[in-house]
């Protein structure tokens, strides 16, 4: 799915996103932010901040930068920042495939329900590895292709339809675990029926990482 198409789809969701995806997906957000083990002064990046449903969950002792490709979604997030009186949050419109920061800028990075929505997930994975400091933490919160063969078959069959809604159902978790860029600390099942996963990773130093080829 192209960046332009993703922007179009998620901008169209901006008015109803909270209604559709707050209650069902908020437990995963809550668990992900808890698992970050945020320390005072940490620089945090959330990729795919959307309408800002996660914003009230962060401690006010860190600095949070949230990015999204959809301007209408960011407007909703900005409304929450103002309403909640948050002074530690910055919002920027930016594609996840091209992050505008130097290496090792952030202590923690969260990708919240976004890796299955981007055009080039491998590139996004490389970028979040680049901007997170070695010894920091990168967390991927997402639905991944089921390990159950029957469910996986169904997810592959439904993915052409789900793309019209802005995401794929057949994203393999091995894209992260086999990237050579991270030490995977833990994988947890989250949300309703455990249909989503939280992958908690420590980024390897570039000298230790086995960088995948991008064709």
Secondary structure, DSSP 8 states (H G I E B T S, - for coil): --HHHHHHHHHHHTTTHHHHHHHHHHHHHHHHHHHT---TT-EEEEET-TT-TTGGGS-TTSEEEEEES-HHHHHHHHHHHHHHT-SSEEEEE--TTS--S-TT-EEEEEEES-TTTSS-HHHHHHHHHHHEEEEEEEEEEE----SSHHHHHHHHHHHHHHGGGT--S---THHHHTSSSEEEEEEEEESGGG-EEEEEEEE--TTT-------
